[in-house]
Amino acid sequence: MRITKIASLLGAQIVGNADISIEWLLTDSRSLCFAESTLFFAIRTECGDGHLYVRDLYQRGVRAFVVDTPQEGLEEAVQLVVSDTKVALQRLAERHRESFTIPVIGITGSNGKTIVKEWLYQMLSPDMVVTRSPRSYNSQIGVPLSVWGLNTNTQIAIFEAGISQPGEMQALQRMIQPTIGVFTGIGPAHQENFQSLEQKKAEKMLLFKDCPVVIEAPEEGDALERNRQVCAQVCRHLGMPEEVIQERLTNLEPVAMRLEVKQGRHDNILINDTYNSDLSSLDIALDFMNRRPDRQGRQRVLILSDILQSGVPSAELYAHVARLLEKRGVERFYGIGEQLQQSASCFAHIAEQCTFFSSTKDFLQSAHFASLRNSMVLIKGARAFHFDAITEALEQKVHETILEVDLSAVVQNLNYYRSFLQPSTRIICMVKADGYGSGAVEIAKTLQSQPQVGYLAVAVADEGALLRAGGITKSIMVMNPEMSSLNTLFEYNLEPEVYSFRILDALISSAERAGITGMPIHIKLDTGMHRLGFDPLRDMPALIERLKHQTALVPRSIFSHFVGSDSDDFDRFSAEQYRRFLHGADILQSAFSHHILRHMCNSAGIEHFPERQMDMVRLGLGLYGINARNNALLSNVGTLKTTILQIHEVPKEETVGYSRRGVLSRDSRIASIPIGYADGWDRLFGNGRAYCLVRGCKAPYVGNICMDVCMIDVTDIPDAQEGDQVILFGNELSPSILADIVGTIPYEILTSVSSRVKRVYYHE
């Protein structure tokens, strides 16, 4: 739709001249995809203001905005100015809906809306082009985004409508304008804002104003059966033959958003339903578990959190839960949350089957969790309880590629570099980039107990916040603080590098507003890298002037960075850098009575310039087992390994992999291993350039590296077989060797290992 037409439909004032064709409506700046055809609605809510993200979106290419106040500096954009941006979004959806004369199914009720919607989609989509609400887009903002999905190919639409308080349904009705209404029933969910169930039902039924047909789910029967029946009734109304209805009913699949069946560890089957928590959905999930065939006779286990916002007194609520457990054949029950603990008496008659915990963490650390074996486990909880941690702990890891991290080797490398230092010299340990790919929290836990480690250093504030969340109490330096992260610095007691007057002024202003005094900062000087930093001569007077006339910030250290400490070829320039640094550091120190720490040596500098160690040094690559001077392997920290999935006997002159790049010059044994570029494995390793190790022997890569799999030649390793371990890098095959092959540096090899590769930590 052209932006001029949208402006006309909204009655908006147009600021700007661009005439853009709009395909996408956006309310969350994080979801931007097609900037050139997106219209952003800057919506104000209790939690935020979309206008704060307009300028960022403009920089990212968005050129159409709906705002309530014109924004400055958007010369190439068009702004539609309205009095209320949320109302404008809803009005646009309403006008868009009016241009369609197709059947539209509107679904509301307390429970089952998403299941009915998805099941109707499963039943109707073989015959018709169906547009439906994505996920549970049933709110004041979700519904207009759903309705916008109507297009000229749509033959029938299915939209959910959900409300949490009186007065909300009218706007949803005007946007959906259903021709077929579906009411899934009334229940206690979100009852707190309604005086009674009758009032809530009356409010929900407003969706069906002017709707010619309303189909209501039966009150009798279990929840799944009621949902099946209402779907069947809708299909009958649409003229679907009865035999087709019955066939499709029998083939309905669980809604993936709610019920996910996964193979678990220790011969467990997991049914993951952490989407929401209420009585009706619990009944559906229990019914699903009870109906699931299982020839191994697994014990049926329920892990349930407190049921929040039910509007039902706890005694009544959990008495109902207890009855459900009996009815659905639950043999073991774990209840998590304060409400369940306090309502334990409701389960007295089945007490031997029940155990209660105050938190998810307590359950995960318990012997009960550790003993889960050969069970069918339904995991059902409100999002606030973070039951995804339970699923993660129980889920079988089908990805057979792991990175083993030797924490004792980290300490050995630390001690290697300590041998070059005076006892008084402190070490700043770099744990940025998730600990160079090894896992920052576990590395930091190991380092913070080492007495000579004075600081941990990260790149950005969010990395520091993750360390704090992981229990790290050591001082943390943030090397590249961003303007948007200042509050994070304050909240988590992080110490920023300051490299420009812009960041300095912002820090002073923000810290003063927050009432902060004496916050340590670290002054960066540019002595030759020309990346970040103050000029050690020209900028010093103004820097001192700013620092002396405020109390929010205190310079804790001053530092710079050697450009070429890894090579003797740059020794003369390194000496000049050191001279410039000392000059700037002396000027700063002369203005303050307290001692300002000095540091300049990185991993290579520690070894190459021990006379320049000063108060502190910064240890990065060397900590992770690579000598920064010569790329030699120190104590190996990380071993990336996988296993052989399959071996093929492939004749001479056949090809292997995409684009037929792997041409075989002999009859070969080709093994497939589960690692690819999605795991961070460089495509340049393919076609024989690099190799891995199988049974200690070299196995070159054959053909192109694929996304999830690559192929290796094991012809010269006759004992190799499926299931064998494969070393991708480690003690026998250093990351430095791989880096040399593809013309990069070991840093890139280490930090490229994807987060989907499981990290396993051990300490010898």
TIVEX-903831 format. One record per residue (C-alpha): x, y, z. Coordinates in steps of 0.25 Angstrom, whole numbers. Example, Ala and Ser with C-alpha at 12.3 -4.5 7.8 and 13.67 -1.06 7.14 Angstrom:
// residues 2
{lumke {49 -18 31}};
{lumke {55 -4 29}};
END
This chain:
// residues 764
{lumke {0 0 0}};
{lumke {5 14 -3}};
{lumke {9 23 8}};
{lumke {0 34 3}};
{lumke {-12 24 3}};
{lumke {-9 20 17}};
{lumke {-8 35 21}};
{lumke {-22 37 15}};
{lumke {-28 25 23}};
{lumke {-22 30 36}};
{lumke {-25 45 34}};
{lumke {-11 47 37}};
{lumke {-2 60 35}};
{lumke {9 57 25}};
{lumke {23 62 28}};
{lumke {33 59 17}};
{lumke {31 56 2}};
{lumke {35 42 0}};
{lumke {24 33 -6}};
{lumke {28 19 -1}};
{lumke {21 6 -4}};
{lumke {18 -1 10}};
{lumke {18 -16 12}};
{lumke {22 -18 26}};
{lumke {17 -11 39}};
{lumke {27 -11 50}};
{lumke {25 -8 65}};
{lumke {37 -14 71}};
{lumke {50 -8 66}};
{lumke {58 -21 69}};
{lumke {49 -29 58}};
{lumke {53 -20 46}};
{lumke {56 -28 34}};
{lumke {52 -20 21}};
{lumke {55 -6 24}};
{lumke {52 0 10}};
{lumke {37 -5 11}};
{lumke {34 -4 26}};
{lumke {25 6 33}};
{lumke {29 8 48}};
{lumke {18 11 58}};
{lumke {25 19 70}};
{lumke {15 14 80}};
{lumke {16 19 95}};
{lumke {13 9 106}};
{lumke {15 8 121}};
{lumke {28 1 118}};
{lumke {34 9 107}};
{lumke {33 19 96}};
{lumke {35 15 81}};
{lumke {39 29 78}};
{lumke {53 27 85}};
{lumke {56 17 74}};
{lumke {52 25 62}};
{lumke {66 31 59}};
{lumke {73 17 60}};
{lumke {63 12 50}};
{lumke {65 23 41}};
{lumke {80 20 42}};
{lumke {77 6 38}};
{lumke {69 10 26}};
{lumke {54 11 30}};
{lumke {48 23 23}};
{lumke {33 23 28}};
{lumke {29 26 42}};
{lumke {15 28 49}};
{lumke {18 37 61}};
{lumke {10 46 70}};
{lumke {21 57 70}};
{lumke {30 60 58}};
{lumke {44 56 59}};
{lumke {56 64 55}};
{lumke {67 60 45}};
{lumke {59 51 37}};
{lumke {61 58 24}};
{lumke {59 46 14}};
{lumke {47 40 22}};
{lumke {32 42 22}};
{lumke {25 44 36}};
{lumke {11 42 38}};
{lumke {7 50 50}};
{lumke {-5 45 57}};
{lumke {-11 48 71}};
{lumke {-10 33 76}};
{lumke {0 24 69}};
{lumke {-7 11 75}};
{lumke {-20 15 70}};
{lumke {-15 19 57}};
{lumke {-9 4 55}};
{lumke {-23 -1 59}};
{lumke {-30 8 49}};
{lumke {-21 4 38}};
{lumke {-24 -11 41}};
{lumke {-38 -8 41}};
{lumke {-38 -1 28}};
{lumke {-30 -12 22}};
{lumke {-39 -23 27}};
{lumke {-51 -16 20}};
{lumke {-45 -18 7}};
{lumke {-47 -33 8}};
{lumke {-60 -41 6}};
{lumke {-55 -54 10}};
{lumke {-59 -63 22}};
{lumke {-52 -58 34}};
{lumke {-52 -67 47}};
{lumke {-50 -59 60}};
{lumke {-47 -68 72}};
{lumke {-48 -63 87}};
{lumke {-49 -70 100}};
{lumke {-41 -72 113}};
{lumke {-33 -84 108}};
{lumke {-30 -92 95}};
{lumke {-30 -81 85}};
{lumke {-17 -84 79}};
{lumke {-19 -99 79}};
{lumke {-33 -97 72}};
{lumke {-26 -87 62}};
{lumke {-15 -96 59}};
{lumke {-24 -108 58}};
{lumke {-33 -101 49}};
{lumke {-21 -97 40}};
{lumke {-17 -112 39}};
{lumke {-31 -116 35}};
{lumke {-34 -104 25}};
{lumke {-20 -102 19}};
{lumke {-20 -114 10}};
{lumke {-31 -108 2}};
{lumke {-30 -93 4}};
{lumke {-20 -82 6}};
{lumke {-21 -78 20}};
{lumke {-16 -66 27}};
{lumke {-15 -67 42}};
{lumke {-10 -60 54}};
{lumke {5 -63 56}};
{lumke {7 -70 70}};
{lumke {-2 -63 80}};
{lumke {-3 -49 73}};
{lumke {-17 -47 80}};
{lumke {-14 -33 87}};
{lumke {-17 -19 84}};
{lumke {-4 -19 76}};
{lumke {-3 -33 72}};
{lumke {-17 -33 65}};
{lumke {-14 -22 55}};
{lumke {-1 -28 51}};
{lumke {-9 -41 49}};
{lumke {-19 -34 40}};
{lumke {-9 -27 32}};
{lumke {-5 -41 27}};
{lumke {-18 -42 19}};
{lumke {-14 -42 4}};
{lumke {-20 -44 -9}};
{lumke {-17 -59 -9}};
{lumke {-24 -61 5}};
{lumke {-37 -70 4}};
{lumke {-40 -70 18}};
{lumke {-34 -64 31}};
{lumke {-33 -68 45}};
{lumke {-30 -58 56}};
{lumke {-29 -59 71}};
{lumke {-35 -48 80}};
{lumke {-30 -48 95}};
{lumke {-34 -38 106}};
{lumke {-29 -36 120}};
{lumke {-39 -25 125}};
{lumke {-52 -19 121}};
{lumke {-53 -9 109}};
{lumke {-42 -16 101}};
{lumke {-50 -25 91}};
{lumke {-57 -13 84}};
{lumke {-45 -10 76}};
{lumke {-41 -24 73}};
{lumke {-55 -26 68}};
{lumke {-54 -14 58}};
{lumke {-41 -20 53}};
{lumke {-45 -35 52}};
{lumke {-60 -33 48}};
{lumke {-62 -48 48}};
{lumke {-72 -55 39}};
{lumke {-71 -68 47}};
{lumke {-69 -67 62}};
{lumke {-63 -77 71}};
{lumke {-64 -77 86}};
{lumke {-55 -87 93}};
{lumke {-61 -85 107}};
{lumke {-59 -77 119}};
{lumke {-50 -80 131}};
{lumke {-42 -73 142}};
{lumke {-30 -69 134}};
{lumke {-27 -53 135}};
{lumke {-39 -53 145}};
{lumke {-33 -42 154}};
{lumke {-38 -30 145}};
{lumke {-52 -35 144}};
{lumke {-63 -35 155}};
{lumke {-69 -49 151}};
{lumke {-68 -60 140}};
{lumke {-81 -55 134}};
{lumke {-75 -41 132}};
{lumke {-63 -47 126}};
{lumke {-71 -55 116}};
{lumke {-80 -43 113}};
{lumke {-67 -35 109}};
{lumke {-62 -46 101}};
{lumke {-75 -48 93}};
{lumke {-74 -34 88}};
{lumke {-64 -40 78}};
{lumke {-77 -46 71}};
{lumke {-85 -33 69}};
{lumke {-91 -33 55}};
{lumke {-85 -47 53}};
{lumke {-95 -56 46}};
{lumke {-90 -69 52}};
{lumke {-85 -73 66}};
{lumke {-80 -87 69}};
{lumke {-78 -89 84}};
{lumke {-69 -101 89}};
{lumke {-77 -111 97}};
{lumke {-76 -110 112}};
{lumke {-75 -125 114}};
{lumke {-63 -134 112}};
{lumke {-48 -132 113}};
{lumke {-41 -120 107}};
{lumke {-35 -127 95}};
{lumke {-48 -133 92}};
{lumke {-56 -120 93}};
{lumke {-46 -113 84}};
{lumke {-47 -124 74}};
{lumke {-62 -123 74}};
{lumke {-62 -108 71}};
{lumke {-52 -110 60}};
{lumke {-61 -120 54}};
{lumke {-73 -111 55}};
{lumke {-66 -100 48}};
{lumke {-62 -109 36}};
{lumke {-76 -114 35}};
{lumke {-81 -100 34}};
{lumke {-71 -97 23}};
{lumke {-76 -110 15}};
{lumke {-65 -119 18}};
{lumke {-70 -134 15}};
{lumke {-71 -142 28}};
{lumke {-62 -153 24}};
{lumke {-51 -142 22}};
{lumke {-54 -136 35}};
{lumke {-52 -149 42}};
{lumke {-39 -153 35}};
{lumke {-33 -139 38}};
{lumke {-37 -139 53}};
{lumke {-30 -153 54}};
{lumke {-17 -147 48}};
{lumke {-17 -134 57}};
{lumke {-3 -131 62}};
{lumke {0 -125 75}};
{lumke {3 -110 74}};
{lumke {18 -108 74}};
{lumke {17 -95 82}};
{lumke {11 -103 94}};
{lumke {15 -117 93}};
{lumke {29 -121 88}};
{lumke {33 -136 90}};
{lumke {48 -138 91}};
{lumke {57 -149 93}};
{lumke {63 -147 107}};
{lumke {76 -152 114}};
{lumke {75 -165 122}};
{lumke {64 -171 113}};
{lumke {54 -160 117}};
{lumke {44 -155 108}};
{lumke {41 -140 109}};
{lumke {28 -133 107}};
{lumke {32 -118 107}};
{lumke {20 -109 110}};
{lumke {26 -97 116}};
{lumke {18 -87 108}};
{lumke {8 -84 119}};
{lumke {2 -89 132}};
{lumke {-13 -91 135}};
{lumke {-23 -102 138}};
{lumke {-29 -104 124}};
{lumke {-15 -105 117}};
{lumke {-10 -114 128}};
{lumke {-22 -123 126}};
{lumke {-19 -123 111}};
{lumke {-4 -126 113}};
{lumke {-7 -137 123}};
{lumke {-17 -143 113}};
{lumke {-7 -143 102}};
{lumke {4 -150 111}};
{lumke {-6 -160 116}};
{lumke {-10 -163 101}};
{lumke {4 -164 96}};
{lumke {7 -179 94}};
{lumke {20 -184 101}};
{lumke {24 -199 100}};
{lumke {35 -197 110}};
{lumke {25 -194 122}};
{lumke {32 -181 126}};
{lumke {28 -175 138}};
{lumke {19 -163 136}};
{lumke {25 -150 143}};
{lumke {19 -136 144}};
{lumke {28 -124 147}};
{lumke {19 -112 150}};
{lumke {21 -98 154}};
{lumke {11 -89 162}};
{lumke {-1 -86 153}};
{lumke {-1 -71 153}};
{lumke {-12 -60 151}};
{lumke {-23 -71 151}};
{lumke {-32 -63 160}};
{lumke {-36 -76 168}};
{lumke {-32 -77 183}};
{lumke {-20 -86 184}};
{lumke {-27 -97 192}};
{lumke {-38 -99 181}};
{lumke {-28 -97 170}};
{lumke {-18 -108 175}};
{lumke {-29 -117 180}};
{lumke {-33 -117 165}};
{lumke {-19 -120 161}};
{lumke {-18 -132 170}};
{lumke {-30 -137 164}};
{lumke {-25 -136 150}};
{lumke {-12 -143 154}};
{lumke {-20 -155 159}};
{lumke {-30 -154 147}};
{lumke {-18 -154 137}};
{lumke {-10 -165 143}};
{lumke {2 -156 148}};
{lumke {11 -165 156}};
{lumke {22 -155 161}};
{lumke {19 -140 163}};
{lumke {29 -129 165}};
{lumke {23 -116 169}};
{lumke {32 -103 168}};
{lumke {28 -90 175}};
{lumke {23 -84 188}};
{lumke {9 -86 185}};
{lumke {10 -101 182}};
{lumke {19 -102 195}};
{lumke {8 -95 203}};
{lumke {-3 -103 197}};
{lumke {4 -117 200}};
{lumke {-8 -121 208}};
{lumke {-16 -122 195}};
{lumke {-8 -133 191}};
{lumke {-8 -141 204}};
{lumke {-16 -153 199}};
{lumke {-5 -155 188}};
{lumke {7 -150 197}};
{lumke {16 -161 194}};
{lumke {16 -157 179}};
{lumke {19 -142 182}};
{lumke {31 -134 185}};
{lumke {31 -119 186}};
{lumke {42 -109 183}};
{lumke {43 -94 185}};
{lumke {50 -91 172}};
{lumke {55 -97 159}};
{lumke {69 -96 164}};
{lumke {66 -104 176}};
{lumke {60 -115 168}};
{lumke {71 -115 158}};
{lumke {81 -117 169}};
{lumke {73 -128 176}};
{lumke {75 -143 176}};
{lumke {61 -144 171}};
{lumke {65 -137 158}};
{lumke {78 -146 157}};
{lumke {70 -158 158}};
{lumke {60 -156 147}};
{lumke {62 -169 138}};
{lumke {53 -176 128}};
{lumke {41 -166 130}};
{lumke {32 -159 121}};
{lumke {33 -145 127}};
{lumke {23 -133 125}};
{lumke {30 -120 128}};
{lumke {19 -110 130}};
{lumke {21 -96 136}};
{lumke {19 -81 135}};
{lumke {30 -74 128}};
{lumke {34 -67 141}};
{lumke {40 -80 146}};
{lumke {50 -82 134}};
{lumke {47 -96 132}};
{lumke {55 -96 119}};
{lumke {67 -98 129}};
{lumke {60 -112 132}};
{lumke {58 -115 118}};
{lumke {72 -111 114}};
{lumke {77 -120 126}};
{lumke {69 -132 122}};
{lumke {70 -131 107}};
{lumke {78 -141 100}};
{lumke {89 -134 92}};
{lumke {88 -139 78}};
{lumke {99 -129 73}};
{lumke {111 -138 75}};
{lumke {122 -127 74}};
{lumke {127 -122 87}};
{lumke {138 -112 92}};
{lumke {145 -118 104}};
{lumke {151 -107 112}};
{lumke {163 -110 122}};
{lumke {162 -100 133}};
{lumke {175 -105 139}};
{lumke {182 -101 126}};
{lumke {177 -87 128}};
{lumke {184 -86 141}};
{lumke {196 -92 136}};
{lumke {197 -82 125}};
{lumke {194 -71 135}};
{lumke {206 -76 143}};
{lumke {215 -76 130}};
{lumke {213 -61 128}};
{lumke {214 -58 143}};
{lumke {228 -64 142}};
{lumke {232 -51 134}};
{lumke {226 -41 144}};
{lumke {230 -35 158}};
{lumke {222 -40 169}};
{lumke {215 -26 171}};
{lumke {210 -26 156}};
{lumke {196 -29 154}};
{lumke {190 -36 143}};
{lumke {177 -32 135}};
{lumke {171 -44 129}};
{lumke {163 -43 116}};
{lumke {150 -51 116}};
{lumke {143 -43 105}};
{lumke {137 -50 93}};
{lumke {132 -61 103}};
{lumke {145 -64 108}};
{lumke {151 -65 94}};
{lumke {140 -75 91}};
{lumke {143 -84 103}};
{lumke {132 -78 112}};
{lumke {134 -66 120}};
{lumke {127 -69 133}};
{lumke {134 -82 135}};
{lumke {148 -76 131}};
{lumke {145 -64 140}};
{lumke {141 -73 152}};
{lumke {155 -80 151}};
{lumke {162 -67 150}};
{lumke {156 -59 161}};
{lumke {162 -68 171}};
{lumke {176 -65 166}};
{lumke {183 -55 175}};
{lumke {191 -48 164}};
{lumke {179 -45 155}};
{lumke {175 -31 158}};
{lumke {164 -29 148}};
{lumke {156 -37 138}};
{lumke {153 -29 125}};
{lumke {142 -30 115}};
{lumke {138 -23 102}};
{lumke {125 -17 105}};
{lumke {116 -15 117}};
{lumke {106 -27 114}};
{lumke {118 -36 115}};
{lumke {121 -31 129}};
{lumke {107 -32 133}};
{lumke {107 -47 130}};
{lumke {119 -49 138}};
{lumke {112 -42 150}};
{lumke {100 -51 148}};
{lumke {109 -63 148}};
{lumke {114 -59 162}};
{lumke {127 -52 158}};
{lumke {131 -41 168}};
{lumke {145 -38 163}};
{lumke {147 -24 158}};
{lumke {143 -23 143}};
{lumke {148 -14 133}};
{lumke {140 -11 120}};
{lumke {149 -7 109}};
{lumke {138 -2 99}};
{lumke {127 4 106}};
{lumke {115 9 98}};
{lumke {107 21 100}};
{lumke {95 12 102}};
{lumke {101 4 113}};
{lumke {104 14 124}};
{lumke {93 10 133}};
{lumke {98 -4 132}};
{lumke {112 0 136}};
{lumke {106 7 148}};
{lumke {96 -5 152}};
{lumke {107 -16 151}};
{lumke {119 -8 157}};
{lumke {127 -8 144}};
{lumke {139 1 141}};
{lumke {139 7 127}};
{lumke {150 10 118}};
{lumke {150 25 115}};
{lumke {156 28 101}};
{lumke {149 41 97}};
{lumke {143 54 102}};
{lumke {129 50 97}};
{lumke {129 37 105}};
{lumke {135 45 117}};
{lumke {125 56 117}};
{lumke {113 45 116}};
{lumke {119 38 127}};
{lumke {120 50 136}};
{lumke {106 55 133}};
{lumke {100 41 135}};
{lumke {107 38 148}};
{lumke {104 51 154}};
{lumke {89 49 151}};
{lumke {90 36 157}};
{lumke {97 41 170}};
{lumke {110 34 167}};
{lumke {123 38 173}};
{lumke {137 32 172}};
{lumke {134 23 160}};
{lumke {147 17 155}};
{lumke {150 19 140}};
{lumke {162 15 132}};
{lumke {168 26 122}};
{lumke {172 21 109}};
{lumke {184 28 101}};
{lumke {186 27 86}};
{lumke {201 25 85}};
{lumke {201 20 71}};
{lumke {190 9 69}};
{lumke {181 21 64}};
{lumke {168 13 68}};
{lumke {163 19 81}};
{lumke {169 28 91}};
{lumke {173 42 95}};
{lumke {185 49 89}};
{lumke {196 48 100}};
{lumke {200 62 98}};
{lumke {190 71 92}};
{lumke {178 66 99}};
{lumke {183 65 113}};
{lumke {180 79 118}};
{lumke {166 78 114}};
{lumke {165 64 120}};
{lumke {170 68 133}};
{lumke {161 81 134}};
{lumke {149 72 132}};
{lumke {153 62 142}};
{lumke {157 72 153}};
{lumke {144 79 153}};
{lumke {135 67 156}};
{lumke {134 56 167}};
{lumke {126 46 159}};
{lumke {139 39 153}};
{lumke {153 36 158}};
{lumke {164 32 148}};
{lumke {168 18 153}};
{lumke {178 14 142}};
{lumke {184 20 129}};
{lumke {188 11 118}};
{lumke {191 9 104}};
{lumke {193 -2 94}};
{lumke {206 -7 87}};
{lumke {204 -8 72}};
{lumke {215 -18 69}};
{lumke {220 -25 82}};
{lumke {219 -38 75}};
{lumke {230 -35 65}};
{lumke {244 -30 67}};
{lumke {243 -22 54}};
{lumke {235 -12 61}};
{lumke {244 -10 73}};
{lumke {248 4 70}};
{lumke {233 8 68}};
{lumke {229 1 81}};
{lumke {240 9 89}};
{lumke {234 22 83}};
{lumke {220 18 87}};
{lumke {225 15 101}};
{lumke {232 29 102}};
{lumke {219 35 97}};
{lumke {211 28 108}};
{lumke {220 31 119}};
{lumke {219 46 115}};
{lumke {204 46 115}};
{lumke {203 38 128}};
{lumke {213 47 135}};
{lumke {204 59 132}};
{lumke {192 52 137}};
{lumke {198 47 150}};
{lumke {204 61 153}};
{lumke {189 66 154}};
{lumke {185 56 164}};
{lumke {190 52 178}};
{lumke {186 37 177}};
{lumke {194 27 170}};
{lumke {188 24 156}};
{lumke {192 10 151}};
{lumke {199 9 138}};
{lumke {199 -3 128}};
{lumke {203 -5 113}};
{lumke {207 -19 111}};
{lumke {198 -29 104}};
{lumke {202 -44 104}};
{lumke {213 -42 94}};
{lumke {218 -30 102}};
{lumke {219 -37 115}};
{lumke {229 -47 109}};
{lumke {236 -37 100}};
{lumke {237 -25 108}};
{lumke {237 -29 123}};
{lumke {244 -16 127}};
{lumke {231 -9 122}};
{lumke {222 -16 131}};
{lumke {219 -4 140}};
{lumke {207 -7 150}};
{lumke {199 -16 142}};
{lumke {199 -24 129}};
{lumke {188 -29 120}};
{lumke {187 -44 117}};
{lumke {179 -49 105}};
{lumke {182 -59 95}};
{lumke {193 -65 104}};
{lumke {183 -69 114}};
{lumke {176 -78 105}};
{lumke {189 -85 101}};
{lumke {194 -78 89}};
{lumke {208 -71 90}};
{lumke {205 -57 84}};
{lumke {220 -56 80}};
{lumke {221 -68 71}};
{lumke {207 -75 71}};
{lumke {213 -87 78}};
{lumke {204 -95 87}};
{lumke {205 -94 102}};
{lumke {196 -102 111}};
{lumke {185 -106 102}};
{lumke {172 -100 107}};
{lumke {161 -104 97}};
{lumke {159 -117 89}};
{lumke {149 -117 79}};
{lumke {144 -131 75}};
{lumke {133 -138 69}};
{lumke {130 -152 64}};
{lumke {129 -159 50}};
{lumke {114 -161 46}};
{lumke {116 -169 34}};
{lumke {126 -175 25}};
{lumke {124 -177 10}};
{lumke {132 -185 0}};
{lumke {133 -176 -12}};
{lumke {139 -180 -25}};
{lumke {150 -172 -33}};
{lumke {146 -160 -41}};
{lumke {133 -158 -33}};
{lumke {131 -145 -26}};
{lumke {128 -141 -12}};
{lumke {119 -130 -7}};
{lumke {113 -117 -12}};
{lumke {117 -112 -26}};
{lumke {124 -125 -28}};
{lumke {137 -119 -23}};
{lumke {143 -131 -17}};
{lumke {148 -139 -29}};
{lumke {153 -153 -24}};
{lumke {166 -158 -31}};
{lumke {165 -172 -25}};
{lumke {155 -181 -18}};
{lumke {153 -175 -5}};
{lumke {146 -176 9}};
{lumke {139 -163 12}};
{lumke {134 -160 26}};
{lumke {124 -150 29}};
{lumke {125 -142 42}};
{lumke {115 -133 49}};
{lumke {122 -119 48}};
{lumke {120 -108 38}};
{lumke {121 -93 36}};
{lumke {108 -91 45}};
{lumke {117 -97 56}};
{lumke {128 -86 52}};
{lumke {136 -96 44}};
{lumke {143 -88 32}};
{lumke {139 -92 18}};
{lumke {153 -89 14}};
{lumke {157 -102 21}};
{lumke {150 -110 10}};
{lumke {155 -116 -2}};
{lumke {168 -122 4}};
{lumke {173 -109 10}};
{lumke {172 -113 24}};
{lumke {171 -126 32}};
{lumke {166 -132 45}};
{lumke {171 -144 53}};
{lumke {165 -158 53}};
{lumke {172 -168 62}};
{lumke {184 -159 62}};
{lumke {185 -158 47}};
{lumke {183 -147 37}};
{lumke {169 -147 30}};
{lumke {168 -136 20}};
{lumke {155 -129 17}};
{lumke {148 -133 4}};
{lumke {139 -124 -4}};
{lumke {132 -111 1}};
{lumke {129 -110 16}};
{lumke {114 -110 18}};
{lumke {106 -103 28}};
{lumke {105 -114 38}};
{lumke {113 -126 32}};
{lumke {127 -127 25}};
{lumke {134 -139 19}};
{lumke {148 -144 22}};
{lumke {156 -155 15}};
{lumke {160 -167 24}};
{lumke {165 -176 12}};
{lumke {179 -176 19}};
{lumke {173 -179 32}};
{lumke {168 -193 30}};
{lumke {163 -195 45}};
{lumke {155 -183 45}};
{lumke {140 -186 47}};
{lumke {127 -180 50}};
{lumke {126 -174 64}};
{lumke {141 -171 64}};
{lumke {146 -158 71}};
{lumke {151 -147 62}};
{lumke {160 -136 67}};
{lumke {157 -123 60}};
{lumke {167 -115 68}};
{lumke {174 -117 81}};
{lumke {188 -121 87}};
{lumke {192 -129 74}};
{lumke {186 -119 64}};
{lumke {188 -105 69}};
{lumke {178 -94 65}};
{lumke {190 -87 60}};
{lumke {193 -98 49}};
{lumke {178 -96 44}};
{lumke {180 -81 44}};
{lumke {192 -81 36}};
{lumke {185 -90 26}};
{lumke {174 -80 23}};
{lumke {182 -68 25}};
{lumke {176 -63 38}};
{lumke {180 -62 53}};
{lumke {178 -72 64}};
{lumke {168 -62 71}};
{lumke {158 -64 59}};
{lumke {159 -79 60}};
{lumke {156 -79 75}};
{lumke {145 -68 75}};
{lumke {138 -74 63}};
{lumke {133 -87 70}};
{lumke {118 -85 70}};
{lumke {110 -84 83}};
{lumke {102 -97 78}};
{lumke {115 -105 81}};
{lumke {113 -110 95}};
{lumke {125 -106 105}};
{lumke {129 -116 114}};
{lumke {138 -112 126}};
{lumke {148 -120 134}};
{lumke {159 -118 143}};
{lumke {171 -127 145}};
END
